[in-house]
Amino acid sequence: MRRVLSTALLAVALALPVAFAQQSAVFSGLVQSTEELAENTLVAVHVVDQDNVWGLQVASTVPVGGTFRITPGEIPAEHLRPFRSGSVILPGLQNEYRVAPEDVNVAVARINMYVDENGNDVFDRLVDRTYIGITNLDNPIGFYTLLYVDKAATLTAAGVTLEMQPGWNVFTVRWPEEAAVYEMTPVVEDIVLDVSLQ
C-alpha cells in the first residue's frame, strides 16, 4: 500500500510542473529619443486596467545602448479579469472577435518607460517622471498587445484563428504588403519605443 501511495504521489509531483507551466515571453527592441535618456530610466512591463492606467509592474530593465530586452514573470490571479469576446481592443481587429472557452481570464500589459527617481525599481506615480510616445513594431511595420491568459484559448475573427497558450502571448498585426497579417507569439524582438520625457 505504501509503495502504491508513493508511486501515486511521485506521479502527481512530476505532473505538477507540466500542469502549471506558463508560457514565458521575451520582448526586445530599440528606444528612440531625440534627447539622451535620463539617469535611472527603466523600461518596464505594467498590467493595465480597462482605461490603460498602469498597475502591477511585472518586470523592468535598464536600456543599454538604445536597446532593451525584458522577460516578464507570472501574473497573480487577482490581477486577471474575464476575457470576454471583444472585451480587449486589439489593433486591426478592434473588438470584432470571439474568445473560447468562456471562462478564460486575461491581463493586458503595456511596455512603458519612466525615470526611477527614488531608485526603488518600482513606478511611483507621484514621484517618477514618465516618457510618452509611440510604440510599434518595425520589421515589417505593425502594432502589438501583450496578453497574459490563465489557460489555453482560441481567438477567432473573420478569416483569423489564433491560439493562445497559458501565460504570455503577444498579439501582433503587421503589414508586410497591403493585407494585414495577424499572429499570436511569445517573442517579439523588433519593438520600437519612440519616446520623449514628460
Secondary structure, 3 states (H helix, E strand, C coil): CHHHHHHHHHHHHHHHHHHCCCECCEEEEEEEECCCCCCCEEEEEEEECCCCCEEEEEEEECCECCEEEECCCCCCHHHCEECCCCCCCECCCECCCEEECCCCEEEEEEEEEEECCCCCCCCCCCCCEEEEEEEEEECCEEEEEEEEECCCEEEEECCEEEEECCEEEEEEEECCCCCCEEEEECEEEEEEEEEEEC
